[in-house]
């Protein structure tokens, strides 16, 4: 018990001495041992690394999980060392709603079919998002968090010890200056040598830890590359899924257009010997054709017309052509196709018997086939 009391009294004396030294330094009444410029640079670099790592970590967490309640829940599960329960992504939830709506409206209806297609794409997008979040958390967030909770805590602890050693050293220097008796000076000099040795040893330990920040930067750089690669793959998947969906919807739109094309082709074919008056044939034409159609060649079946006709040799109809805005860049596969640039305006029309996914496009003196899915048809 006596030992504990003595130790407590000794610790209290050391704490009081440090407090006095710190206060006098703040008031400018005591000298302070300054660290060398390189050491101060290492300290500043470490503080900068810690501050920016915290900001990047927090904002990345917001990017991956915008819901603050969900982030708090994940934090609690992590602190309790329990597995975070699987959570349905917004895309997967939207896919579920669209599928249920399609079943209610009728999966065979045009609206129901489209809802099913879009819902399936949303499900795939949600699954891709889940994989991206998992990959980013494992390869990017975890290393940042390990640095803050591991290496940085060790650095902070050693810096606090170094600060105490410096206060002890400066307090000994102050006592040596105040000592007048020979015995007091000898005791103060001996204490100063001990505190100087402890300070130098602690300064070296702290310096080694601070120099390790360079290795931390290298590690974080590698993790950042992995994060970018994961994000690139995620957005590439999303783009491919949406492109596939757009082609599916464009094909469905083409099926609607194809009904118009067939009606026009049949009405322009030569009538038999005994036919009804021309007025009857005219009555079979659609009231407002969606895309103007170039008349077929008399005596040539529609299935052959596309292979016989060269788009560059076909003249556009006298009236009824439509304008279209190009949605995406398109590179022509051969001389029969027309290369497109996003946001440009072209004139379009159709040839009888053409694939419903294609139209004839004109831009100045240039002419060729263009894909319907790359166009926004204007009225």
TITOR-930692 format. One record per residue (C-alpha): x, y, z. Coordinates in Angstrom, 3 decimals, m for minus. Example, Ala and Ser with C-alpha at 12.3 -4.5 7.8 and 13.67 -1.06 7.14 Angstrom:
2
+----------+----------+----------+
:        u :        v :        w :
+----------+----------+----------+
:   12.300 :   m4.500 :    7.800 :
:   13.670 :   m1.060 :    7.140 :
+----------+----------+----------+
END
This chain:
379
+----------+----------+----------+
:        u :        v :        w :
+----------+----------+----------+
:    0.000 :    0.000 :    0.000 :
:    2.903 :    2.328 :    0.849 :
:    4.394 :    1.618 :   m2.589 :
:    1.176 :    2.553 :   m4.317 :
:    0.910 :    5.775 :   m2.354 :
:    4.475 :    6.687 :   m3.203 :
:    3.911 :    5.908 :   m6.870 :
:    0.726 :    7.953 :   m6.874 :
:    2.538 :   10.858 :   m5.253 :
:    5.383 :   10.550 :   m7.777 :
:    2.982 :   10.511 :  m10.734 :
:    1.166 :   13.498 :   m9.302 :
:    4.456 :   15.362 :   m8.991 :
:    5.405 :   14.578 :  m12.583 :
:    1.985 :   15.666 :  m13.826 :
:    2.214 :   18.925 :  m11.835 :
:    5.720 :   19.595 :  m13.172 :
:    4.560 :   19.080 :  m16.772 :
:    1.525 :   21.267 :  m16.244 :
:    3.696 :   24.064 :  m14.824 :
:    6.142 :   23.805 :  m17.714 :
:    3.346 :   23.799 :  m20.316 :
:    1.672 :   26.826 :  m18.715 :
:    4.885 :   28.803 :  m18.504 :
:    5.637 :   28.022 :  m22.160 :
:    2.239 :   29.306 :  m23.181 :
:    2.826 :   32.483 :  m21.151 :
:    6.293 :   32.908 :  m22.634 :
:    7.996 :   32.514 :  m19.267 :
:    9.900 :   29.291 :  m20.060 :
:   12.100 :   28.005 :  m22.852 :
:   10.857 :   25.228 :  m25.148 :
:   12.978 :   22.608 :  m26.883 :
:   12.220 :   22.915 :  m30.601 :
:   12.174 :   19.960 :  m32.922 :
:   14.265 :   20.057 :  m36.096 :
:   12.678 :   21.268 :  m39.346 :
:   12.578 :   17.786 :  m40.908 :
:   10.764 :   16.397 :  m37.883 :
:    8.233 :   19.242 :  m37.999 :
:    7.711 :   18.540 :  m41.698 :
:    7.011 :   14.877 :  m40.921 :
:    4.480 :   15.906 :  m38.266 :
:    2.697 :   18.274 :  m40.653 :
:    2.616 :   15.611 :  m43.365 :
:    1.168 :   13.051 :  m40.961 :
:   m1.549 :   15.451 :  m39.790 :
:   m2.423 :   16.289 :  m43.404 :
:   m2.625 :   12.588 :  m44.274 :
:   m4.896 :   11.874 :  m41.348 :
:   m7.252 :   14.798 :  m42.055 :
:   m7.674 :   14.069 :  m45.756 :
:   m7.996 :   10.333 :  m45.195 :
:  m10.881 :   10.973 :  m42.805 :
:  m12.635 :   13.256 :  m45.325 :
:  m12.136 :   10.858 :  m48.242 :
:  m13.339 :    7.940 :  m46.124 :
:  m16.500 :    9.727 :  m44.985 :
:  m17.400 :   10.988 :  m48.460 :
:  m16.783 :    7.590 :  m50.059 :
:  m19.112 :    6.049 :  m47.495 :
:  m21.741 :    8.639 :  m48.477 :
:  m21.191 :    7.803 :  m52.154 :
:  m21.644 :    4.088 :  m51.585 :
:  m24.509 :    4.436 :  m49.108 :
:  m26.369 :    7.793 :  m49.282 :
:  m28.813 :    6.756 :  m46.531 :
:  m27.386 :    8.012 :  m43.180 :
:  m29.533 :    5.597 :  m41.150 :
:  m28.168 :    2.656 :  m43.127 :
:  m24.608 :    3.911 :  m42.554 :
:  m25.200 :    4.132 :  m38.801 :
:  m26.622 :    0.608 :  m38.826 :
:  m23.611 :   m0.735 :  m40.709 :
:  m21.279 :    1.065 :  m38.277 :
:  m22.974 :   m0.529 :  m35.282 :
:  m22.826 :   m3.998 :  m36.829 :
:  m19.139 :   m3.483 :  m37.539 :
:  m18.389 :   m2.347 :  m33.978 :
:  m20.310 :   m5.326 :  m32.597 :
:  m18.271 :   m7.578 :  m34.910 :
:  m21.408 :   m8.919 :  m36.534 :
:  m22.157 :   m9.517 :  m40.202 :
:  m24.088 :   m6.711 :  m41.862 :
:  m27.407 :   m8.078 :  m43.186 :
:  m27.899 :   m8.045 :  m46.931 :
:  m29.886 :   m5.027 :  m48.062 :
:  m31.977 :   m4.786 :  m51.254 :
:  m30.684 :   m2.063 :  m53.570 :
:  m32.984 :    0.601 :  m54.989 :
:  m32.632 :   m0.880 :  m58.473 :
:  m33.668 :   m4.334 :  m57.288 :
:  m36.647 :   m2.880 :  m55.429 :
:  m37.717 :   m0.964 :  m58.538 :
:  m37.368 :   m4.156 :  m60.585 :
:  m39.662 :   m5.968 :  m58.153 :
:  m42.323 :   m3.261 :  m58.416 :
:  m42.152 :   m3.199 :  m62.216 :
:  m42.508 :   m6.981 :  m62.449 :
:  m45.518 :   m6.990 :  m60.116 :
:  m47.096 :   m4.135 :  m62.083 :
:  m46.561 :   m6.030 :  m65.364 :
:  m48.316 :   m9.071 :  m63.922 :
:  m51.293 :   m6.910 :  m62.930 :
:  m51.480 :   m5.045 :  m66.243 :
:  m50.939 :   m8.210 :  m68.262 :
:  m47.487 :   m9.512 :  m69.235 :
:  m48.685 :   m9.945 :  m72.809 :
:  m49.625 :   m6.280 :  m73.303 :
:  m47.098 :   m3.852 :  m74.841 :
:  m46.888 :   m1.945 :  m71.545 :
:  m46.523 :   m5.147 :  m69.538 :
:  m43.810 :   m6.510 :  m71.833 :
:  m41.865 :   m3.251 :  m71.576 :
:  m42.195 :   m3.185 :  m67.792 :
:  m40.763 :   m6.701 :  m67.612 :
:  m37.815 :   m5.779 :  m69.850 :
:  m37.043 :   m2.592 :  m67.939 :
:  m37.511 :   m4.371 :  m64.597 :
:  m35.045 :   m7.081 :  m65.562 :
:  m32.493 :   m4.420 :  m66.517 :
:  m33.061 :   m2.623 :  m63.209 :
:  m32.460 :   m5.899 :  m61.396 :
:  m29.167 :   m6.359 :  m63.220 :
:  m28.198 :   m2.765 :  m62.431 :
:  m29.000 :   m3.352 :  m58.763 :
:  m26.875 :   m6.495 :  m58.682 :
:  m23.989 :   m4.626 :  m60.335 :
:  m24.316 :   m1.864 :  m57.749 :
:  m24.197 :   m4.413 :  m54.935 :
:  m20.990 :   m5.939 :  m56.353 :
:  m19.419 :   m2.492 :  m56.758 :
:  m20.231 :   m1.482 :  m53.174 :
:  m18.768 :   m4.724 :  m51.843 :
:  m15.611 :   m4.377 :  m53.915 :
:  m15.104 :   m0.697 :  m53.020 :
:  m15.656 :   m1.363 :  m49.323 :
:  m13.194 :   m4.251 :  m49.289 :
:  m10.445 :   m2.785 :  m51.462 :
:  m10.674 :    0.932 :  m50.641 :
:  m12.598 :    1.752 :  m47.469 :
:  m11.110 :   m1.017 :  m45.338 :
:   m7.452 :    0.045 :  m45.877 :
:   m8.305 :    3.685 :  m45.101 :
:  m10.183 :    2.664 :  m41.978 :
:   m7.346 :    0.363 :  m40.885 :
:   m4.892 :    3.251 :  m41.153 :
:   m7.015 :    5.560 :  m39.010 :
:   m7.806 :    2.914 :  m36.408 :
:   m4.377 :    1.262 :  m36.386 :
:   m1.307 :    3.137 :  m37.602 :
:   m2.624 :    6.597 :  m36.766 :
:   m3.563 :    5.648 :  m33.224 :
:   m0.060 :    4.308 :  m32.691 :
:    1.462 :    7.507 :  m34.096 :
:   m0.791 :    9.658 :  m31.907 :
:    0.158 :    7.659 :  m28.797 :
:    3.893 :    7.987 :  m29.460 :
:    3.500 :   11.708 :  m30.173 :
:    1.831 :   12.211 :  m26.793 :
:    4.683 :   10.335 :  m25.111 :
:    7.198 :   12.502 :  m26.984 :
:    5.385 :   15.629 :  m25.843 :
:    5.601 :   14.466 :  m22.210 :
:    9.291 :   13.655 :  m22.612 :
:    9.922 :   17.119 :  m23.980 :
:    8.081 :   18.763 :  m21.095 :
:   10.144 :   16.691 :  m18.640 :
:   13.331 :   17.700 :  m20.432 :
:   12.526 :   21.411 :  m20.384 :
:   11.433 :   21.227 :  m16.742 :
:   14.816 :   19.682 :  m15.849 :
:   16.580 :   22.462 :  m17.758 :
:   14.631 :   25.035 :  m15.769 :
:   15.494 :   23.350 :  m12.458 :
:   19.172 :   23.234 :  m13.394 :
:   19.148 :   26.973 :  m14.040 :
:   17.532 :   27.623 :  m10.663 :
:   19.865 :   25.283 :   m8.709 :
:   22.543 :   27.115 :   m6.700 :
:   24.040 :   24.527 :   m4.388 :
:   26.595 :   22.117 :   m5.833 :
:   24.648 :   19.064 :   m4.777 :
:   21.435 :   20.441 :   m6.282 :
:   23.252 :   21.209 :   m9.543 :
:   24.748 :   17.724 :   m9.667 :
:   21.359 :   16.108 :   m9.076 :
:   19.755 :   18.371 :  m11.694 :
:   22.486 :   17.555 :  m14.254 :
:   22.070 :   13.824 :  m13.651 :
:   18.288 :   14.105 :  m14.055 :
:   18.794 :   16.195 :  m17.204 :
:   20.999 :   13.518 :  m18.780 :
:   18.374 :   10.858 :  m18.102 :
:   15.491 :   12.927 :  m19.465 :
:   17.585 :   13.902 :  m22.519 :
:   18.247 :   10.222 :  m23.259 :
:   14.575 :    9.331 :  m22.904 :
:   13.574 :   12.260 :  m25.128 :
:   16.069 :   11.295 :  m27.854 :
:   14.931 :    7.668 :  m27.777 :
:   11.266 :    8.647 :  m28.032 :
:   11.990 :   11.158 :  m30.781 :
:   13.658 :    8.402 :  m32.831 :
:   10.700 :    6.042 :  m32.336 :
:    8.249 :    8.749 :  m33.377 :
:   10.390 :    9.712 :  m36.369 :
:   10.372 :    6.153 :  m37.691 :
:    6.602 :    5.986 :  m37.401 :
:    6.187 :    9.327 :  m39.165 :
:    8.475 :    8.274 :  m42.000 :
:    6.212 :    5.252 :  m42.461 :
:    3.546 :    7.647 :  m43.795 :
:    5.282 :    7.330 :  m47.181 :
:    4.478 :    3.610 :  m47.207 :
:    0.920 :    4.477 :  m46.251 :
:    0.642 :    6.741 :  m49.302 :
:    1.920 :    3.944 :  m51.552 :
:   m0.632 :    1.534 :  m50.102 :
:   m3.470 :    4.029 :  m50.456 :
:   m2.416 :    4.743 :  m54.039 :
:   m2.724 :    1.054 :  m54.892 :
:   m6.134 :    0.929 :  m53.217 :
:   m7.208 :    4.027 :  m55.143 :
:   m6.320 :    2.337 :  m58.437 :
:   m8.397 :   m0.676 :  m57.425 :
:  m11.310 :    1.603 :  m56.542 :
:  m11.150 :    3.333 :  m59.932 :
:  m10.969 :   m0.018 :  m61.728 :
:  m13.960 :   m1.296 :  m59.775 :
:  m15.932 :    1.871 :  m60.502 :
:  m15.005 :    1.704 :  m64.189 :
:  m16.223 :   m1.886 :  m64.434 :
:  m19.445 :   m0.935 :  m62.653 :
:  m20.277 :    1.936 :  m64.997 :
:  m19.268 :   m0.146 :  m68.031 :
:  m21.706 :   m2.845 :  m66.918 :
:  m24.452 :   m0.277 :  m66.406 :
:  m23.823 :    1.218 :  m69.833 :
:  m23.954 :   m2.207 :  m71.497 :
:  m27.150 :   m3.142 :  m69.664 :
:  m28.830 :    0.109 :  m70.713 :
:  m27.590 :   m0.246 :  m74.287 :
:  m29.064 :   m3.743 :  m74.456 :
:  m32.332 :   m2.448 :  m73.033 :
:  m32.415 :    0.381 :  m75.549 :
:  m31.956 :   m2.085 :  m78.405 :
:  m34.769 :   m4.247 :  m77.040 :
:  m37.086 :   m1.274 :  m76.763 :
:  m36.001 :   m0.089 :  m80.218 :
:  m36.897 :   m3.488 :  m81.662 :
:  m40.302 :   m3.287 :  m80.006 :
:  m40.759 :    0.173 :  m81.481 :
:  m39.674 :   m1.194 :  m84.863 :
:  m42.352 :   m3.873 :  m84.659 :
:  m44.930 :   m1.115 :  m84.345 :
:  m43.392 :    0.644 :  m87.345 :
:  m43.277 :   m2.601 :  m89.335 :
:  m47.079 :   m2.804 :  m89.289 :
:  m47.123 :    0.523 :  m91.078 :
:  m44.474 :   m0.630 :  m93.553 :
:  m46.432 :   m3.768 :  m94.451 :
:  m49.618 :   m1.781 :  m94.994 :
:  m47.824 :    0.634 :  m97.279 :
:  m46.118 :   m2.141 :  m99.236 :
:  m49.334 :   m4.026 :  m99.849 :
:  m51.150 :   m0.886 : m100.952 :
:  m48.462 :    0.011 : m103.475 :
:  m48.213 :   m3.453 : m105.094 :
:  m49.869 :   m3.759 : m108.571 :
:  m53.575 :   m4.743 : m108.316 :
:  m54.951 :   m7.850 : m110.080 :
:  m56.825 :   m7.601 : m113.384 :
:  m60.246 :   m7.353 : m111.749 :
:  m59.838 :   m4.994 : m108.861 :
:  m61.896 :   m2.576 : m106.975 :
:  m61.678 :    1.125 : m107.840 :
:  m58.548 :    3.012 : m106.762 :
:  m60.581 :    4.617 : m104.010 :
:  m60.877 :    1.235 : m102.280 :
:  m57.119 :    0.760 : m102.377 :
:  m56.647 :    4.242 : m101.023 :
:  m59.006 :    3.448 :  m98.153 :
:  m56.645 :    0.687 :  m97.031 :
:  m53.762 :    3.133 :  m96.525 :
:  m53.010 :    4.272 :  m92.966 :
:  m54.422 :    7.684 :  m92.172 :
:  m51.069 :    9.073 :  m90.897 :
:  m47.984 :    6.935 :  m91.634 :
:  m45.420 :    7.000 :  m88.855 :
:  m42.445 :    6.966 :  m91.241 :
:  m42.841 :    7.860 :  m94.944 :
:  m42.170 :    4.921 :  m97.242 :
:  m40.589 :    5.038 : m100.689 :
:  m42.832 :    3.253 : m103.248 :
:  m41.745 :   m0.235 : m104.160 :
:  m40.478 :   m1.267 : m107.572 :
:  m43.351 :   m2.725 : m109.544 :
:  m43.068 :   m6.469 : m109.934 :
:  m40.309 :   m6.865 : m107.305 :
:  m41.309 :   m8.586 : m104.041 :
:  m40.672 :   m6.660 : m100.830 :
:  m38.280 :   m9.295 :  m99.495 :
:  m36.048 :   m8.774 : m102.515 :
:  m36.381 :   m5.009 : m102.719 :
:  m33.964 :   m4.386 :  m99.855 :
:  m31.205 :   m6.427 : m101.488 :
:  m31.856 :   m4.914 : m104.957 :
:  m32.018 :   m1.275 : m103.875 :
:  m28.898 :    0.678 : m103.038 :
:  m29.668 :    3.425 : m100.505 :
:  m27.408 :    5.810 : m102.403 :
:  m29.491 :    5.308 : m105.575 :
:  m32.878 :    5.794 : m103.914 :
:  m34.531 :    9.181 : m104.081 :
:  m36.444 :   10.400 : m101.011 :
:  m40.213 :   10.814 : m101.244 :
:  m41.411 :   14.163 : m102.503 :
:  m43.068 :   14.949 :  m99.179 :
:  m43.501 :   13.482 :  m95.740 :
:  m39.861 :   12.887 :  m94.737 :
:  m39.142 :   13.241 :  m91.032 :
:  m36.399 :   14.910 :  m89.077 :
:  m34.504 :   12.962 :  m86.426 :
:  m31.956 :   13.895 :  m83.787 :
:  m28.991 :   11.546 :  m83.348 :
:  m28.674 :   10.291 :  m79.764 :
:  m25.242 :    8.624 :  m79.961 :
:  m22.236 :    8.485 :  m82.255 :
:  m22.431 :    5.652 :  m84.785 :
:  m19.664 :    4.366 :  m87.035 :
:  m20.799 :    3.017 :  m90.387 :
:  m20.032 :   m0.670 :  m90.888 :
:  m19.943 :   m0.443 :  m94.718 :
:  m20.662 :    1.896 :  m97.622 :
:  m24.442 :    1.334 :  m97.378 :
:  m24.586 :    2.845 :  m93.867 :
:  m24.352 :    6.463 :  m92.786 :
:  m21.983 :    7.446 :  m89.960 :
:  m23.657 :    9.550 :  m87.255 :
:  m22.553 :   12.139 :  m84.727 :
:  m24.450 :   12.725 :  m81.497 :
:  m26.903 :   15.675 :  m81.462 :
:  m26.835 :   16.260 :  m85.224 :
:  m30.100 :   16.489 :  m87.230 :
:  m30.754 :   14.261 :  m90.238 :
:  m33.678 :   13.430 :  m92.542 :
:  m35.047 :    9.879 :  m92.386 :
:  m37.506 :    7.697 :  m94.268 :
:  m38.037 :    3.984 :  m94.897 :
:  m37.795 :    1.557 :  m97.772 :
:  m40.386 :   m1.188 :  m98.166 :
:  m39.311 :   m4.526 :  m96.785 :
:  m36.434 :   m3.034 :  m94.754 :
:  m35.498 :   m4.395 :  m91.365 :
:  m37.672 :   m2.401 :  m88.940 :
:  m34.582 :   m1.586 :  m86.874 :
:  m33.174 :    0.509 :  m89.758 :
:  m34.127 :    3.643 :  m91.718 :
:  m32.616 :    5.574 :  m94.608 :
:  m30.880 :    8.717 :  m93.364 :
:  m29.758 :   11.767 :  m95.328 :
:  m27.334 :   14.513 :  m94.357 :
:  m26.613 :   16.892 :  m97.183 :
:  m25.315 :   14.847 : m100.099 :
:  m24.613 :   11.823 :  m97.882 :
:  m27.113 :    9.004 :  m97.626 :
:  m27.227 :    5.555 :  m96.033 :
:  m28.881 :    3.190 :  m93.582 :
:  m29.051 :    4.251 :  m89.913 :
:  m30.201 :    2.270 :  m86.824 :
:  m33.522 :    3.382 :  m85.325 :
:  m32.239 :    2.964 :  m81.742 :
:  m29.696 :    5.743 :  m82.289 :
:  m32.368 :    8.256 :  m83.298 :
:  m35.015 :   10.431 :  m81.693 :
:  m37.762 :   10.857 :  m84.279 :
:  m39.183 :   14.371 :  m84.334 :
:  m42.647 :   15.372 :  m85.425 :
+----------+----------+----------+
END
